Amino acid sequence: MTDYNLPDILLLVDKTKRFLIWIPDKSYIVLGASNKAEDALFLEKVKQDDITVLKRPSGGQTVMLTPNNLIISVVFFQPDNLHPKVVFNQINSLIIESLERAGVKNLAMRGISDIAIDGKKILGSSIYRSKEALLYHSVLNFGEPASTFEKYLKYPSKEPDYREGRKHSEFVTSLKEKGFSQTNNQLADFISQRFELASLQSDGFIKSEALF
């Protein structure tokens, strides 16, 4: 297991970029800051299939990233006046707006920081905060079967209320499963364009009335 080193971590040092929409080059398992591999993973299967395991500095539960996911990451510098709940709400609202414009229906924010379709999770997000920056990152499940997550990830130690005890295969869905016809790359380009526009219009995503 190594420290988190995926592309969006560079947003913390490259102040020329405010967001990154990217597709993983292979499968990764990313442990939350408080998670332990032996508690969160079916380690024998992870080792058998040579899945890279990383540990991120942000909170939340363990997630799996695959080339069938889309990762959406946004950075804010000098974040003292930003409340995490505000960041989750506004960035997830922008993602929902983008997906709706792309033709996805029945989206809603659920739990602390999830997005769901018809009560099934389609996106989870977490935040890392330091004195200098706040990094929001989320995993949008474009087309990975929920059975993949169930193969490697144990039932989480904490769950949102709307999960209601459902196992991964009953709780998680994908855009592809819901009939979305564009490719992952096409969706990445579309969401990037929406985020670029939002960044220009609202001076970095967060509207002034949301600042504390």
C-alpha positions in Angstrom: 0.0 0.0 0.0 1.3 3.5 -0.9 0.2 7.0 -0.3 -2.3 8.5 -2.7 -0.5 9.6 -5.9 -3.1 9.8 -8.6 -3.4 12.8 -11.0 -5.7 15.1 -9.0 -3.2 15.3 -6.2 -1.2 17.7 -8.4 -4.0 20.2 -8.1 -2.6 21.0 -4.7 0.7 22.2 -6.1 -0.2 23.5 -9.6 -2.1 26.7 -8.9 -2.9 27.2 -12.6 -5.6 24.6 -12.6 -8.8 24.7 -10.5 -10.3 21.3 -11.6 -9.5 18.0 -13.3 -11.9 15.6 -14.9 -10.1 12.3 -15.6 -10.4 8.6 -16.2 -8.2 6.1 -14.3 -5.6 4.2 -16.4 -6.3 1.0 -14.5 -8.1 -0.3 -11.4 -7.1 1.2 -8.0 -8.5 0.7 -4.5 -8.3 3.9 -2.4 -8.6 3.6 1.4 -10.0 6.6 3.3 -7.8 8.2 5.9 -9.3 6.2 8.8 -9.7 2.9 6.9 -7.5 -0.2 7.4 -6.9 -2.6 4.5 -7.7 -5.7 6.5 -11.0 -4.3 7.6 -12.1 -2.8 4.3 -10.9 -5.3 1.7 -11.0 -8.9 0.7 -7.2 -9.0 0.7 -6.8 -12.4 -0.9 -8.7 -11.4 -4.0 -7.0 -8.0 -4.1 -3.6 -9.6 -4.1 -4.6 -12.4 -6.4 -5.7 -9.8 -9.1 -2.8 -7.4 -8.3 -5.0 -4.4 -7.6 -3.0 -1.3 -6.6 -4.0 -0.1 -3.1 -3.5 3.5 -2.1 -4.4 5.5 1.0 -5.7 9.0 0.5 -5.5 11.8 3.1 -9.2 12.6 2.9 -12.0 11.1 4.8 -14.9 8.9 3.7 -15.0 5.1 3.0 -12.8 3.0 0.8 -13.5 3.3 -3.0 -12.5 1.5 -6.1 -11.5 3.4 -9.2 -11.5 1.7 -12.7 -11.3 2.9 -16.3 -15.1 2.7 -16.3 -15.3 5.6 -13.8 -15.0 9.3 -14.2 -13.1 11.2 -11.5 -14.1 14.8 -10.8 -11.7 16.9 -8.7 -11.8 20.6 -7.7 -9.3 22.6 -5.6 -9.8 25.7 -3.6 -6.9 27.7 -2.2 -7.0 29.7 1.1 -10.1 27.7 2.1 -10.6 29.1 5.7 -14.0 30.5 4.8 -15.3 27.4 3.1 -17.5 24.9 4.9 -17.2 21.3 3.5 -21.0 21.0 3.3 -21.2 24.1 1.1 -18.5 22.6 -1.2 -20.3 19.3 -1.4 -23.6 20.9 -2.2 -22.4 23.3 -4.8 -20.1 21.0 -6.7 -22.5 18.1 -6.6 -25.3 20.4 -7.8 -23.1 21.4 -10.7 -22.4 17.7 -11.5 -26.1 17.0 -11.4 -26.8 20.0 -13.7 -24.1 18.7 -16.1 -25.5 15.2 -16.2 -29.0 16.4 -16.7 -27.9 18.5 -19.6 -26.3 15.3 -21.0 -29.6 13.5 -20.8 -29.4 11.7 -17.4 -32.6 11.7 -15.4 -33.8 11.1 -11.8 -30.7 12.4 -10.1 -30.7 13.5 -6.5 -28.2 14.3 -3.7 -28.3 11.7 -1.0 -26.5 11.1 2.3 -23.7 13.5 3.2 -22.1 13.8 -0.2 -23.5 11.2 -2.7 -25.4 11.5 -5.9 -28.0 8.8 -6.6 -30.3 7.7 -9.5 -33.6 6.2 -8.4 -32.2 5.7 -4.9 -29.0 3.9 -6.1 -25.5 5.5 -5.7 -23.9 6.8 -8.8 -21.3 9.1 -7.2 -19.5 9.4 -3.9 -17.2 12.3 -2.9 -14.8 13.3 -0.2 -12.7 16.3 0.9 -9.1 16.8 1.9 -8.3 20.0 3.7 -5.0 21.6 4.6 -4.1 25.1 5.7 -3.4 26.1 2.1 -6.0 24.2 0.1 -9.2 22.2 0.0 -9.5 19.3 -2.5 -12.8 17.9 -3.4 -12.7 14.7 -5.3 -15.5 12.3 -6.4 -16.0 9.0 -8.3 -18.8 8.9 -10.9 -19.6 5.4 -11.9 -19.9 5.5 -15.7 -20.0 1.8 -16.4 -18.4 -0.5 -13.8 -20.7 -3.3 -12.7 -21.5 -3.2 -9.0 -20.3 -6.8 -8.8 -16.7 -5.6 -9.2 -16.9 -3.5 -6.0 -18.6 -6.4 -4.2 -15.7 -8.7 -5.2 -13.0 -6.6 -3.5 -14.7 -4.3 -1.0 -16.2 -5.4 2.3 -19.3 -3.8 3.6 -18.3 -0.4 4.9 -18.0 0.4 8.6 -20.2 3.5 8.1 -23.0 4.0 5.6 -25.4 6.7 4.5 -29.0 6.4 5.8 -30.4 5.7 2.4 -28.3 2.6 1.9 -30.5 0.7 4.3 -28.2 -2.3 4.6 -28.0 -3.0 0.9 -24.9 -4.8 -0.4 -22.8 -3.2 -3.1 -24.6 -5.0 -6.0 -28.0 -3.7 -4.7 -26.9 -0.2 -3.7 -24.6 0.9 -6.6 -25.6 1.5 -10.2 -23.9 3.1 -13.3 -24.8 5.5 -16.1 -24.4 2.7 -18.6 -26.8 0.5 -16.6 -29.3 3.3 -16.8 -29.1 3.5 -20.6 -26.6 6.4 -21.0 -25.3 6.1 -24.6 -22.3 8.5 -24.7 -18.7 7.3 -24.1 -16.8 8.0 -20.9 -14.5 10.3 -22.8 -17.4 12.2 -24.3 -18.9 12.7 -20.9 -15.6 13.8 -19.5 -15.3 16.5 -22.2 -18.8 17.7 -21.6 -18.5 18.0 -17.8 -15.1 19.8 -18.3 -16.8 22.4 -20.5 -19.6 22.9 -17.9 -17.0 23.2 -15.1 -14.9 25.7 -17.1 -18.0 27.8 -17.7 -19.0 27.7 -14.0 -15.5 28.6 -12.9 -15.5 31.7 -15.1 -19.1 32.7 -14.1 -18.8 32.3 -10.3 -15.1 33.1 -9.7 -14.1 29.6 -8.9 -17.4 27.6 -8.5 -18.4 28.9 -5.0 -20.9 31.7 -5.1 -20.2 34.7 -2.8 -23.2 34.0 -0.5 -21.8 30.6 0.3 -18.7 32.1 1.9 -18.6 32.1 5.7 
